[in-house]
Structures are given as structure tokens and as C-alpha cells.
Amino acid sequence: MDFGTAYVGQAGQFVERKVLVMSFPFSNAAFTFSVRAENTECFLEAMKRIFGRIGGVPSKIWFDNLSAAVVSIDKDGGRTFTDQFLRFAAHYRFQPEFCNPYSGHEKGHVENKVGYSRRNWLVPPPVCDTDTELEEHLARKSEADMDRPHYAKHERIADLWEKERSKLLALPATPFEVFRLEAARLNKYRELRFEKATYPLPQCRGLETVLLKVKWDEIEVFSSDGEYRLLGKLPRPYADKPMTIEWTTVFDGYRRKPRSVMYSDLARYMPPSVRAFIRVEDTELRKVRIALVRRLLESHEMAEVGEALNTLAGHFSPEAVPEHTLYAMKHPEFRPEPLVESHTPVEIHGHMPDLSQYDAILEVWRLVDEVMRSGFSGYTTWWPRCRTSTKPARCVGS
């Protein structure tokens, strides 16, 4: 067994993943499982998943002196192992063998298999939005690889694997639960600091001591009062190590050679809307759109450009510049909450007046005024009093 490093396309960038590879020299079969880090929990969980996939356990496994299993090496060659690794090996009943320090060639088969799997299964880097998709991708690749003949025995690897598989030890009835326990103390703000990450725990008290059950992908927080109540579950704070794609440089190359975008492998890592926008048959239109996206990348991320083009779907044209859409995305319209006050009667909340009534009243006043001015004898005394009356309808009627 040995770890390798691979990169996977996610959200327009490359993220680093660790891939544990188990190889079988007799058949040349190999099985893999990807994790976020090479710590003890990830290492043991990956081994457990591979054991479950192959349906058994090898009686002897060779490792190098990885820190997930070996704490220290004495001068006489003796090793001090982690408690979890010793319990794991006893649970699955395999005999661990370790290479001499700085002697990876002693397990040369898996060293070669790590490189082979990376070159043939992970180049170019696959686009996998989740770790589950990456696991399925690697499983398909390793299964398909078993259809080829062995490099020396000239038999199918799958047939040789069936012979080798019969030598495996049976899986234990109960899988091993991979975790470690440790105590932690919250700060006065009721926050937990763990592996350079800070988690708020408002359900706890400030400066309280809690018990952590640390698994490969999550942390369970328990009370330390003797009842061991589950207080919450937190994600393991693995820091992805992204390798950002320099899209401005890529599009500079597309501008020099517009035809290359139709066959570029890097186009697979663009948002689908951007890829569809620039991959058009019209060469002149393609040049215009490549230049447009290149200009947008000066001040926006690739994911933002893709979202803007999704918003403008169906309206693509060289004149439809999405700067306004990108600006609206970053500066959404402010809509204040309705004013809450207690003076307006509840009965008229939401009432919209009918302005046509006011128009009708104005028309009445206009007609009356015209009549009064045309010679009504009491105009000078009655009309001013009627205009100021609190009951104009009754006044006009009289």
C-alpha cells in the first residue's frame, strides 16, 4: 500500500486529493480510494473501504514508514506504532511489514502502480464535483484495467485476480470504526478551536470542556460530564489545496489561435455556459466572444462569468455584453422592509385609492364653477361658502 497525489477539476480549478493504492503483484491488480489527507483516520478508513470492495483482507501488507502508522523508528530498527493502527491490524488480522527507512524500492510494485494509476486514470484530471464522483471514477478505471493481459504472464489480470482473491482472509463480521478520542476546551465565546478551524457551539457553556470523537470526515462533540450527551456534529476542517487555472493566460492563447478552443482539454473545466458560448462554428463570432470573456476575466471570476451567461441564456450576441448582469449580481437591488408604525388604522392597511373618483369630483367642480360664472345670481355669496364646505355633495345638490 502507498499514497499518491492527484488533482481533480472542481469549480473551475484543480484541487489536490490523496489516493491510497493497494496493488497485488501476482495478478497486477490494483484498487484505490481517495481521501483529503494522509492522517491516521483517512489512512485507516481508506484501507477499510478497499477491504470491503475486494471482499477480503490480505494476510500480509507492505507499507513504507508513513506517519499515519509509525510514530518513530529506533536505532535498532524497532518501530513504535499508533494505537489506532495496531487495533486496526488486530481487528482485520493482517501482518504489517515495513520497508527500511528511505527504501521505497523495497515495495516497488505499488510505487509503479501509483504512477501508473495517476498517468492512466487521472490524466487529464477528471471533473468530479464531489469526492463520491471521484471514488466512482477510480473504481470504473481500475475495473476496466483488469481486462488487459498481464505484462509477463499474458493472462487477463481479471482471471489472475480471481486466483489471488481466493487467498484473502475473510472480512470480520463487524467493520472497524475508525476514530480517536480527545478532550478540548471551548473559549469564553463558546467556540471550539480544532485543526486551525473555529467552530461556534452556542449550545455549550463558555470555557466548557468537551469530548471529541474525531473521524475521517467529521467530528462528534460530546459532553464530558459523565453522561456523554451528543452536543453536535462538525465537518472535519480539511483545507483543500487548490491549483487555480490562470484563465486569463488560457484565453490569451485562445485569442491567438481561436480554433484551438474547439479541441482544448481545459475547456472541460469551464462552466458549461462559457464553454457553449465560445464554442461556436462561426469563426468571427468565436473571436468576438473569446475577446469578450477575456475582458470579463480581468475583473470577475470564471464562475461569475458562467453564472452571468446562464442568466442571459437565449440572448447571446456580440452586442449583449453581460457587464450589467455581473454588476447586478454583485450589487443586488436594495428593497427595504415595510415601515412599521401604529398610527394608521388597521382597516386601511394596503388600501389603494381609486383615483377615478377624484377625477369625477373635479369634473363636478368644473361644471358647477362654469354654471356659477355664467350668471347665477347668488354666486358671490353661495359659491365661496360651498367650496369650503365639509359636505360639498350636499352643498352642490342644494
C-alpha positions in Angstrom: 0.0 0.0 0.0 1.1 3.5 -0.7 -0.3 7.0 -1.1 -0.2 9.1 -4.3 -1.2 12.7 -5.0 -3.7 13.7 -7.7 -5.5 16.8 -8.9 -9.2 16.9 -9.7 -11.2 19.6 -11.5 -13.8 21.2 -9.3 -15.5 24.6 -9.7 -13.0 25.8 -12.4 -9.9 24.9 -10.5 -7.7 21.9 -9.6 -8.0 20.6 -6.1 -5.5 18.2 -4.5 -6.6 14.7 -3.4 -4.6 11.8 -1.8 -5.2 8.4 -3.3 -4.4 5.3 -1.4 -3.3 2.5 -3.8 -3.3 -1.2 -2.9 -1.5 -3.4 -5.5 -1.3 -7.2 -5.8 2.0 -8.3 -7.5 0.8 -11.8 -8.5 -2.1 -10.6 -10.6 -1.0 -6.9 -11.2 -4.5 -5.8 -10.0 -4.8 -2.5 -8.1 -7.5 -0.8 -6.1 -7.8 2.8 -4.9 -9.6 5.1 -2.6 -9.3 8.9 -2.4 -9.2 11.0 0.8 -8.4 14.6 1.7 -5.3 14.0 3.8 -2.8 11.3 4.9 -3.7 11.4 8.6 -4.3 8.2 10.5 -8.1 8.4 10.3 -8.1 8.9 6.5 -5.5 6.2 6.0 -7.4 3.5 8.0 -10.8 4.5 6.5 -9.3 4.1 3.0 -7.9 0.7 3.8 -11.2 -0.4 5.3 -13.1 0.8 2.2 -10.7 -1.1 -0.1 -11.0 -4.3 2.0 -14.8 -4.0 1.7 -14.5 -3.6 -2.1 -12.3 -6.6 -2.7 -14.3 -8.7 -0.2 -11.4 -9.8 2.0 -8.1 -9.0 3.6 -4.5 -9.9 2.5 -2.6 -11.9 5.1 0.4 -9.6 4.7 0.7 -6.0 3.6 3.8 -3.9 2.9 4.0 -0.2 3.8 6.6 2.5 3.9 7.1 4.3 7.2 4.2 6.7 6.9 3.4 8.8 9.9 -0.2 7.6 9.9 1.0 4.2 11.2 4.6 4.7 12.5 5.3 7.1 15.4 9.0 6.6 15.5 11.8 4.3 14.4 14.5 3.3 16.9 18.2 3.0 16.1 17.9 -0.8 16.1 15.1 -0.7 13.5 12.3 -1.2 16.0 9.1 0.8 15.4 6.5 2.5 17.6 3.1 2.4 16.0 0.0 4.5 16.6 -2.6 2.8 18.8 -5.3 3.0 16.1 -3.1 1.2 13.6 -2.3 -1.6 16.0 -6.0 -2.1 16.8 -6.9 -1.9 13.1 -4.3 -4.6 12.2 -5.5 -6.8 15.0 -9.1 -6.4 14.0 -8.5 -7.4 10.4 -5.8 -10.0 11.3 -3.2 -8.9 8.7 0.5 -8.8 9.3 2.1 -5.4 8.5 5.5 -5.3 7.0 7.5 -2.1 6.7 10.4 -1.0 4.4 13.7 0.2 5.7 13.8 4.0 6.0 14.2 5.8 2.7 13.9 2.4 0.8 10.7 2.8 -1.1 12.1 0.5 -3.8 11.5 -2.4 -1.5 7.8 -2.1 -2.4 8.5 -1.2 -6.0 5.3 -2.8 -7.3 3.0 -0.4 -5.6 5.4 2.5 -6.3 5.0 1.8 -10.0 1.3 1.2 -9.6 0.8 4.7 -8.0 2.5 6.3 -11.0 0.6 4.1 -13.5 -2.8 4.9 -11.9 -2.1 8.6 -11.9 -1.0 8.7 -15.6 -3.7 6.4 -16.9 -6.7 7.1 -14.6 -6.2 10.7 -13.6 -4.7 12.4 -16.7 -6.2 14.6 -17.8 -7.6 15.5 -14.4 -11.2 14.3 -14.2 -14.0 16.8 -13.5 -15.6 15.4 -10.3 -17.8 17.8 -8.3 -17.8 15.6 -5.2 -15.4 13.0 -3.6 -18.0 10.4 -4.3 -17.8 11.0 -8.0 -14.0 10.7 -7.8 -14.4 7.4 -6.0 -16.7 6.0 -8.6 -14.4 7.3 -11.4 -11.4 5.4 -9.9 -13.5 2.3 -9.3 -14.5 2.2 -13.0 -11.0 2.8 -14.2 -9.5 0.1 -12.0 -12.2 -2.4 -13.0 -11.7 -1.7 -16.7 -7.9 -2.0 -16.4 -8.3 -5.6 -15.3 -9.4 -6.6 -18.8 -5.9 -6.2 -20.2 -3.3 -9.0 -20.2 -0.6 -9.4 -17.6 2.7 -7.8 -18.8 4.6 -11.1 -18.2 2.1 -14.0 -17.8 0.0 -12.9 -20.8 -3.2 -13.9 -19.0 -6.1 -11.5 -18.2 -5.5 -9.6 -15.0 -9.1 -10.4 -14.0 -8.5 -14.1 -14.3 -5.3 -13.9 -12.2 -7.1 -11.8 -9.7 -9.7 -14.4 -9.1 -7.0 -16.9 -8.2 -5.3 -14.4 -5.9 -8.6 -13.4 -4.4 -9.2 -16.9 -3.1 -6.2 -16.5 -0.8 -7.7 -13.5 1.1 -8.8 -13.7 4.7 -12.5 -13.3 5.4 -13.8 -9.9 6.5 -14.7 -9.6 10.2 -18.4 -9.7 11.0 -18.3 -6.1 12.3 -16.3 -3.4 10.4 -13.8 -1.5 12.4 -15.0 2.0 13.4 -12.2 4.4 12.7 -12.0 7.3 15.2 -9.9 8.8 18.0 -11.0 10.5 21.2 -9.5 13.7 22.7 -10.6 16.4 25.1 -10.9 20.0 24.1 -11.8 23.2 26.0 -14.0 25.9 24.5 -13.0 29.6 24.7 -15.1 32.2 26.5 -17.1 32.8 23.4 -18.3 29.2 23.3 -16.1 28.4 20.3 -14.1 25.2 19.6 -10.6 25.6 18.0 -9.6 22.4 16.2 -7.0 21.9 13.4 -6.8 25.7 12.7 -10.5 26.0 12.3 -13.0 27.6 14.7 -16.5 26.2 15.3 -19.2 28.1 17.2 -21.0 25.9 19.7 -23.8 28.1 21.2 -25.4 25.0 22.8 -22.4 24.8 25.2 -21.1 27.0 28.0 -18.1 29.2 27.8 -14.8 27.6 28.9 -16.6 24.2 29.0 -14.5 21.0 28.4 -15.9 18.7 25.8 -15.0 15.3 24.4 -14.3 15.0 20.6 -14.8 11.8 18.6 -12.7 12.5 15.6 -13.5 10.6 12.4 -12.0 10.8 9.0 -14.7 13.2 7.7 -16.5 14.6 10.8 -16.2 15.4 14.5 -18.8 14.4 17.0 -18.9 16.6 20.1 -19.9 15.0 23.5 -20.3 16.4 26.9 -17.7 15.4 29.4 -20.0 15.3 32.5 -20.2 11.5 32.6 -23.5 11.3 30.6 -21.6 11.8 27.2 -24.5 13.6 25.6 -24.1 14.3 21.8 -23.9 18.1 21.5 -23.3 18.3 17.8 -21.6 17.1 14.6 -19.0 19.2 12.8 -17.3 18.6 9.4 -13.6 17.8 9.5 -11.7 21.0 8.6 -9.6 19.8 5.8 -8.0 22.6 3.8 -8.2 21.9 0.1 -5.0 22.9 -1.7 -6.4 24.3 -5.0 -4.2 24.9 -8.1 -6.1 27.7 -9.7 -6.2 27.7 -13.5 -4.9 31.0 -15.0 -7.9 31.6 -17.2 -6.6 34.9 -18.5 -3.5 33.2 -19.8 -5.6 30.4 -21.3 -7.8 32.9 -23.2 -4.8 34.8 -24.4 -3.8 31.6 -26.2 -7.4 31.2 -27.5 -7.2 34.7 -28.9 -4.1 33.9 -30.8 -5.5 30.6 -32.0 -9.3 30.7 -32.0 -9.7 27.2 -33.5 -7.9 25.6 -30.5 -10.8 26.3 -28.2 -12.8 23.6 -30.1 -10.3 20.9 -29.0 -8.9 22.3 -25.8 -8.8 19.9 -22.8 -9.0 22.9 -20.4 -12.5 23.8 -21.8 -13.8 20.8 -19.8 -13.1 22.8 -16.6 -15.1 25.9 -17.7 -18.7 26.4 -16.6 -21.0 24.8 -19.3 -22.4 28.2 -20.3 -19.0 29.6 -21.0 -18.0 26.5 -23.0 -21.1 26.7 -25.1 -20.8 30.5 -25.5 -17.3 30.3 -27.1 -17.5 27.0 -28.9 -19.5 28.3 -32.0 -18.9 27.3 -35.6 -18.7 30.9 -36.9 -15.0 31.8 -36.6 -15.6 35.6 -36.5 -18.2 35.3 -33.8 -16.0 32.9 -31.9 -13.2 35.6 -31.9 -15.6 38.2 -30.6 -16.8 36.0 -27.8 -13.4 34.9 -26.8 -12.3 38.5 -26.5 -15.4 39.3 -24.5 -14.8 36.6 -22.0 -11.1 37.6 -21.8 -12.1 41.1 -20.9 -14.6 40.0 -18.3 -11.9 37.8 -16.6 -9.9 40.9 -15.8 -12.4 41.8 -13.0 -14.5 38.7 -12.4 -14.0 35.1 -11.6 -14.7 32.3 -14.2 -17.7 31.0 -12.1 -19.2 34.5 -12.0 -18.9 34.8 -15.8 -20.6 31.4 -16.2 -23.5 32.5 -13.9 -24.0 35.7 -15.9 -24.1 33.8 -19.2 -26.7 31.5 -17.7 -28.8 34.5 -16.8 -28.5 35.7 -20.4 -29.3 32.3 -21.9 -31.0 32.7 -25.3 -29.8 36.3 -25.8 -26.3 35.7 -26.9 -25.0 38.2 -29.4 -21.8 40.2 -29.6 -23.8 43.3 -28.5 -25.2 41.6 -25.4 -22.3 42.4 -23.1 -23.0 40.9 -19.7 -21.2 43.6 -17.6 -24.6 44.9 -16.4 -25.6 41.4 -15.3 -22.4 40.9 -13.5 -22.8 44.2 -11.8 -26.3 43.4 -10.7 -25.1 40.1 -9.3 -22.5 41.8 -7.1 -24.8 44.7 -6.2 -28.3 43.4 -5.8 -31.2 45.8 -5.6 -31.9 47.0 -2.1 -35.5 46.6 -1.0 -36.2 48.0 2.5 -38.6 46.3 4.8 -42.1 47.8 5.1 -42.2 50.6 7.7 -43.9 49.5 10.9 -46.0 52.3 12.6 -49.1 52.3 14.8 -50.9 55.4 13.7 -52.6 54.2 10.5 -55.8 52.3 11.2 -55.6 48.6 10.5 -58.7 48.7 8.3 -57.0 50.7 5.6 -53.7 48.8 5.6 -52.9 48.0 2.0 -55.7 50.2 0.7 -55.2 51.6 -2.8 -57.4 54.6 -3.6 -59.5 54.8 -6.8 -58.1 57.9 -8.4 -61.1 58.0 -10.9 -63.3 59.2 -8.0 -61.1 62.2 -7.6 -61.3 62.9 -11.3 -65.2 62.7 -11.2 -65.2 65.2 -8.3 -63.0 67.6 -10.2 -65.3 67.4 -13.2 -68.3 68.2 -10.9 -66.5 71.3 -9.5 -65.6 72.4 -13.0 -69.2 72.2 -14.3 -70.6 73.9 -11.2 -68.0 76.7 -11.5 -68.9 77.1 -15.1 -72.6 77.5 -14.2 -71.9 79.9 -11.4 -69.8 82.1 -13.6 -72.4 82.1 -16.4 -74.9 84.3 -14.4 -76.1 82.6 -11.2 -77.3 85.5 -9.1 -76.1 84.0 -5.7 -72.7 83.1 -6.9 -70.8 85.7 -5.0 -72.2 84.6 -1.6 -73.1 80.9 -2.1 -70.2 79.6 -4.1 -67.3 80.6 -1.9 -69.1 79.1 1.1 -69.9 75.9 -0.9 -66.2 75.5 -1.9 -65.1 75.4 1.8 -68.0 73.2 3.0 -67.2 69.9 4.7 -70.1 68.4 2.7 -69.6 69.5 -0.9 -72.0 67.0 -2.4 -74.9 68.2 -0.3 -74.0 71.8 -1.0 -73.9 71.3 -4.8 -77.2 69.4 -4.6 -78.9 72.2 -2.8 
